[in-house]
């Protein structure tokens, strides 16, 4: 518990900033929805007829004029991307920062096994992801209630669940990468998250790139698909969890036998 | 019981040497010095001992426990002070010290308070704002607050002012008197000579001498200072000859009688013949490359 608490304390500012930023942006989007809805009648067609752009963001499947449609696309971009960036940053830095900041010599000469350190640090990453998602969920529901719309509980919950899974996967993969790095690199984490995001945009645009959906977690966390089908693609999500688990497994294997420089 | 036992410990970083076939025994209760210049392999030895890095071959045991298989138990009995004292940014001294104790699942508040008082350490300061010397003090507290059976100290005095160094060694000596084994790695010989009972000299990854500090300091060679118009070119066994304005100084390993016969014929205003200090002997271990001084 000492390590988990220590990690959470070390990262509290970053968690606060990211949670506030993502929560604030989502809330702003929801708060402008009533205004958007009025103008949407004319604009909806336009949004639906922008070719690849429309497909890339799944706007061919949902209507921007409905709260769920609007939320699915906006949420996908804000929480999907913002959450993925946060999860990636947390994951990629949590193990490597000890060596980068030269604190590994302090930490690893205490009677705590490497396996224990990996477990506690992983738990701290997941805790932070859960806190961000929990807070953002509350922000969202609160904002929807504020604009007087009926709360589409099922859609919103399903979307948030999908993005939570996405972040867990990204965090797991980046956690694995973290064990191999000596000079903790935020850049690598952010790069991984960004690449995964763009892979899904490409998969959405081109049929021949459809297979990319099996690689990127944004494939199963596609807001427009989720609200259209009212379900998550279990197969893709399971595959994603497998990728995350591989990352975590790699972290244990690498970190437990690593020479600390 | 042996506090530390290294058997044929070898570590290569890729192809570059860390330490090769290093064997060493430190008995419980000793104040042991580990001497060598930078890059000789002192830190590599310590880091292998603490399980930070894996040895390529050989084994290490602390209090009879293998440092790889029983690492956690081993570390519970060790207090380590790294040469670079770095802590988590944003934390206060008090928090770092408490974190260290918690990681050991120990309550060392009283001992920590006592150590901080003796070292004049302000626990309310943020570690980022501390000078190198003050960070070292935090390291000292973290290494000693849980009363370890073995203290491993890597270049502990760098950054500490002379008064603080004295206080630090007096704390170490108290602990040593209470039975704590101290393993002091340093390139400052006077520090080793003043405080340690036994020492090992490491050179290019190998232990080239290991004996009591007294025995290491004792050689048949003498340091000879002569003032006046003197030449010793007729003498054999003269090394490290230094000429200065008023005379000469050299290490002499030959027959004293022969030395005196030569000197008596010359115009001398002053003469001192003394035991060379450890520093001189040490330099010769290195300059010679033979690991042997006569």
HADDOCK unambig.tbl for C-alpha pairs under 7 A between the chains (distance, minus, plus):
assign (segid A and resid 2 and name CA) (segid B and resid 102 and name CA) 6.67 0.50 0.50
assign (segid A and resid 2 and name CA) (segid B and resid 103 and name CA) 6.72 0.50 0.50
assign (segid A and resid 102 and name CA) (segid B and resid 86 and name CA) 6.17 0.50 0.50
assign (segid A and resid 103 and name CA) (segid B and resid 86 and name CA) 5.78 0.50 0.50
assign (segid A and resid 103 and name CA) (segid B and resid 87 and name CA) 5.64 0.50 0.50
assign (segid A and resid 103 and name CA) (segid B and resid 88 and name CA) 6.58 0.50 0.50
assign (segid A and resid 108 and name CA) (segid B and resid 52 and name CA) 6.96 0.50 0.50
assign (segid A and resid 109 and name CA) (segid B and resid 50 and name CA) 6.43 0.50 0.50
assign (segid A and resid 109 and name CA) (segid B and resid 75 and name CA) 6.42 0.50 0.50
assign (segid A and resid 110 and name CA) (segid B and resid 75 and name CA) 5.96 0.50 0.50
assign (segid A and resid 110 and name CA) (segid B and resid 76 and name CA) 6.91 0.50 0.50
assign (segid A and resid 110 and name CA) (segid B and resid 103 and name CA) 6.38 0.50 0.50
assign (segid A and resid 110 and name CA) (segid B and resid 104 and name CA) 6.46 0.50 0.50
assign (segid A and resid 111 and name CA) (segid B and resid 72 and name CA) 4.62 0.50 0.50
assign (segid A and resid 111 and name CA) (segid B and resid 73 and name CA) 6.79 0.50 0.50
assign (segid A and resid 111 and name CA) (segid B and resid 75 and name CA) 4.84 0.50 0.50
assign (segid A and resid 111 and name CA) (segid B and resid 76 and name CA) 5.03 0.50 0.50
assign (segid A and resid 111 and name CA) (segid B and resid 104 and name CA) 6.13 0.50 0.50
assign (segid A and resid 112 and name CA) (segid B and resid 72 and name CA) 6.03 0.50 0.50
assign (segid A and resid 113 and name CA) (segid B and resid 72 and name CA) 6.11 0.50 0.50
assign (segid A and resid 259 and name CA) (segid B and resid 52 and name CA) 6.01 0.50 0.50
assign (segid A and resid 259 and name CA) (segid B and resid 53 and name CA) 4.26 0.50 0.50
assign (segid A and resid 259 and name CA) (segid B and resid 54 and name CA) 6.24 0.50 0.50
assign (segid A and resid 260 and name CA) (segid B and resid 52 and name CA) 5.36 0.50 0.50
assign (segid A and resid 260 and name CA) (segid B and resid 53 and name CA) 5.83 0.50 0.50
